[in-house]
Amino acid sequence: MIMGMRRLIVGYAFFLPALACVHRSSEPRLGHVQWLTIAVTLVEKENYDVVPADDAERLGCKVSALSPICSVGFPSSEEDSAFRAEVVRLAAHANPHCRSLSSAMRQNLPQVRMYPRALVTDVGPVRYYGVGHSYKADRVWQIRIARRLTDLNVRSLDQKARTFRHEAAHTLGASEERLLDWSAEEFADRCS
């Protein structure tokens, strides 16, 4: 019986590797070739529409139709989530100015649109990047936020949320410069 077991084990020892070799691939081994692995991220396609005619006149699109602010699209799901999270965060803020900003942001969230890149303006030796603007059209505030500074320089979600705070502050009556109350910059910075 023990001899039979030994023969069986020896038989398996010889045939098992042979059976395993049957399934080997016949790919040639190329020692000089290195494989590259590229990480692929799923990105939502950015769709932009031309701004309506009334807005186009207000924004100067009749003069310069290729301006980045003349085409707008809805926020991506990631941007929309960041904006909604910012509204919730500010609703629980200790400062009453920030809580009122949260209400303004919540009210104006449906009017937020994104444009592809900042509006670049050179004044003398200084270059300015217009990353957001807000205006009233038919008694409804419109808020616009740039996705990028340039075609290759994407803005972070935090930068876009800061711009949203700044532009929503205008809907509360905040100006660019401090007059009687907080300026739009102060809302954007102090509520961060």
Secondary structure in CASP SS format (residue, H / E / C, confidence):
PFRMAT SS
TARGET T0000
AUTHOR 0000-0000-0000
METHOD secondary structure of the structure
MODEL  1
M C 1.00
I H 1.00
M H 1.00
G H 1.00
M H 1.00
R H 1.00
R H 1.00
L H 1.00
I H 1.00
V H 1.00
G H 1.00
Y H 1.00
A H 1.00
F H 1.00
F H 1.00
L H 1.00
P H 1.00
A H 1.00
L H 1.00
A H 1.00
C H 1.00
V H 1.00
H C 1.00
R C 1.00
S C 1.00
S C 1.00
E C 1.00
P C 1.00
R C 1.00
L C 1.00
G C 1.00
H C 1.00
V C 1.00
Q C 1.00
W C 1.00
L C 1.00
T C 1.00
I C 1.00
A C 1.00
V C 1.00
T C 1.00
L C 1.00
V C 1.00
E C 1.00
K C 1.00
E C 1.00
N C 1.00
Y C 1.00
D E 1.00
V E 1.00
V C 1.00
P C 1.00
A H 1.00
D H 1.00
D H 1.00
A H 1.00
E H 1.00
R H 1.00
L H 1.00
G C 1.00
C C 1.00
K C 1.00
V C 1.00
S C 1.00
A C 1.00
L C 1.00
S C 1.00
P H 1.00
I H 1.00
C H 1.00
S E 1.00
V E 1.00
G E 1.00
F C 1.00
P C 1.00
S C 1.00
S H 1.00
E H 1.00
E H 1.00
D H 1.00
S H 1.00
A H 1.00
F H 1.00
R H 1.00
A H 1.00
E H 1.00
V H 1.00
V H 1.00
R H 1.00
L H 1.00
A H 1.00
A C 1.00
H C 1.00
A C 1.00
N C 1.00
P H 1.00
H H 1.00
C H 1.00
R H 1.00
S H 1.00
L H 1.00
S H 1.00
S H 1.00
A H 1.00
M H 1.00
R H 1.00
Q H 1.00
N H 1.00
L H 1.00
P H 1.00
Q H 1.00
V E 1.00
R E 1.00
M E 1.00
Y E 1.00
P E 1.00
R E 1.00
A C 1.00
L E 1.00
V E 1.00
T E 1.00
D E 1.00
V E 1.00
G C 1.00
P C 1.00
V E 1.00
R E 1.00
Y E 1.00
Y E 1.00
G E 1.00
V C 1.00
G E 1.00
H E 1.00
S E 1.00
Y E 1.00
K E 1.00
A E 1.00
D C 1.00
R C 1.00
V E 1.00
W E 1.00
Q E 1.00
I E 1.00
R E 1.00
I E 1.00
A E 1.00
R E 1.00
R E 1.00
L C 1.00
T C 1.00
D C 1.00
L C 1.00
N C 1.00
V E 1.00
R C 1.00
S C 1.00
L H 1.00
D H 1.00
Q H 1.00
K H 1.00
A H 1.00
R H 1.00
T H 1.00
F H 1.00
R H 1.00
H H 1.00
E H 1.00
A H 1.00
A H 1.00
H H 1.00
T H 1.00
L C 1.00
G C 1.00
A C 1.00
S C 1.00
E C 1.00
E C 1.00
R C 1.00
L C 1.00
L C 1.00
D C 1.00
W C 1.00
S C 1.00
A H 1.00
E H 1.00
E H 1.00
F H 1.00
A H 1.00
D H 1.00
R H 1.00
C C 1.00
S C 1.00
END
